[in-house]
Amino acid sequence: MGRLQKCGKKACPAFAWFGETLQLRLIPLDPGQNAEIALDRPIILIGRNEECDVALESRKISRKHCIIAVLPDQLIIRDLGSTNGILVNGKKLTEARLLQGDELELGGVRFRLIQEPKTPPIHNPAMHENLKNNNGTLQSFVT
């Protein structure tokens, strides 16, 4: 596979996966261990270092453990030469394409990939009309 480049810490544009706009998350499988991880950037650096996009507190996690690349049609995880590696569905790999429901293990920390349709913003005609009648101010909501 080609080289993955860091695209900064900007939010990723809507991610199209098989024609749908999805919200991608890593859900921790061990309760109370770690927070959920939103995959909302083009490149997510995961490691123990505070400078990582996602810092995991485990001595088994390398300072810069792996990256996840959110591409237009796929999600790729790549090990960055970590000591304990990455496991995808129980197999130790250096790079893999991730799919819905895949289980990841990073230095003993386990996650499951979840993809859900993003909910579109709710259009409320009454609120729009109220704002329009009040010259675009929020005064009517405060008083």
C-alpha positions in Angstrom: 0.0 0.0 0.0 1.1 3.6 -0.6 2.6 5.9 2.0 0.2 7.5 4.5 0.7 11.2 5.1 -0.4 13.2 8.1 -3.0 15.7 7.1 -3.1 17.8 10.3 -5.6 17.8 13.1 -8.5 19.2 11.2 -11.8 17.3 11.2 -12.1 14.9 8.4 -14.8 15.7 5.8 -17.8 13.4 5.7 -16.5 9.9 5.2 -18.2 8.0 2.5 -18.1 4.2 3.1 -20.0 2.2 0.5 -22.1 5.2 -0.4 -23.1 6.2 3.1 -21.9 9.0 5.4 -20.8 7.3 8.5 -19.6 8.1 12.0 -16.6 5.9 12.8 -15.7 5.0 16.4 -13.5 2.6 18.3 -15.4 1.3 21.3 -13.4 -0.1 24.2 -14.1 -3.7 25.0 -12.8 -3.7 28.5 -15.2 -1.6 30.6 -13.6 1.4 32.4 -10.3 1.0 30.7 -10.3 3.7 28.0 -12.6 6.2 26.4 -14.3 5.8 23.0 -12.2 7.0 20.1 -13.9 9.0 17.3 -12.2 8.5 14.0 -13.0 12.0 12.7 -9.6 13.1 11.2 -7.8 11.9 8.0 -4.9 10.6 10.1 -5.1 9.6 13.8 -1.8 8.9 15.6 -2.3 6.5 18.6 0.3 6.0 21.3 1.4 6.7 24.8 2.9 10.1 24.1 0.9 13.1 25.0 1.5 14.6 21.5 -0.5 11.7 19.9 -4.0 12.4 18.7 -5.1 9.6 21.0 -2.9 8.9 24.1 -3.5 5.6 25.8 -2.2 5.0 29.3 -0.6 1.6 29.2 3.0 0.6 29.5 2.4 -1.9 26.7 1.6 0.9 24.3 4.6 2.4 22.5 5.0 6.2 22.5 4.0 6.2 18.8 2.2 2.9 18.4 0.1 3.1 15.2 -1.8 5.3 12.9 -5.3 5.0 11.5 -5.9 6.6 8.1 -9.5 7.6 7.2 -9.5 7.4 3.4 -12.5 8.1 1.1 -13.3 4.4 0.6 -11.5 2.6 3.4 -10.0 2.7 6.8 -6.3 1.5 7.2 -4.4 0.8 10.4 -0.6 0.7 10.3 1.8 -0.3 13.1 4.7 2.2 13.5 7.2 -0.4 14.7 5.7 -0.7 18.2 7.1 -3.2 20.7 3.8 -5.1 21.2 2.3 -4.6 17.7 -1.3 -4.5 16.6 -3.7 -7.3 16.4 -6.7 -7.2 14.1 -9.3 -10.0 14.9 -6.6 -11.8 16.8 -3.9 -11.7 14.0 -0.7 -9.8 14.4 -0.3 -7.5 11.4 1.7 -4.5 10.4 -1.0 -3.0 8.2 -4.6 -3.9 7.6 -7.9 -2.6 6.1 -10.5 -2.2 8.9 -14.1 -3.2 8.5 -17.2 -2.8 10.6 -17.0 -5.0 13.7 -13.3 -5.7 13.5 -11.6 -6.1 16.9 -8.3 -4.3 17.4 -5.8 -4.9 20.1 -3.1 -2.3 20.7 -0.6 -3.4 23.4 -3.3 -5.3 25.3 -5.9 -2.6 24.9 -8.9 -3.9 23.0 -11.4 -2.0 20.8 -14.2 -2.8 18.3 -14.7 -0.7 15.2 -18.3 0.6 14.9 -19.7 2.5 11.9 -23.1 4.2 12.1 -24.9 6.5 9.8 -24.5 10.2 10.8 -27.8 11.8 11.7 -28.5 14.7 9.4 -29.2 18.1 11.1 -32.9 18.5 11.9 -34.6 21.2 9.9 -37.1 23.1 12.0 -39.1 25.5 9.9 -40.7 27.2 12.9 -37.4 28.1 14.4 -36.1 29.3 11.1 -39.2 31.6 10.7 -38.8 32.8 14.3 -35.2 33.8 13.6 -36.2 35.5 10.3 -38.9 37.5 12.0 -36.5 38.7 14.7 -33.9 39.9 12.2 -31.7 36.9 12.8 -31.3 37.6 16.5 -31.7 35.1 19.4 -33.5 37.7 21.5 -36.8 35.9 21.4 -35.2 32.8 22.9 -33.8 34.7 25.8 -36.8 36.7 26.8 
